[in-house]
């Protein structure tokens, strides 16, 4: 499965605890990553500075659903259920 155009849910919904270029302390859940461009595409996709967490999130029907809204809900639920 490929990423949905103009989505960026996986770069907004989850918290990321590792450094991101421009966000040295990572980002909290629900905060848009500074590396998302105007089309919600990752500026560091495929680059070594991209966090391993981000590379581990692979698009799937379960995660992405039929819309950005569904993806945001699924990822927010996952975030709550895996919170320490």
Secondary structure, DSSP 8 states (H G I E B T S, - for coil): ----TT--GGGTSS-B-S-BTTBTT-B-TT---TTB-TTS-BTTTTSTTS-HHHHH----HHHHTTSHHHHHHHHHHHHHHT--
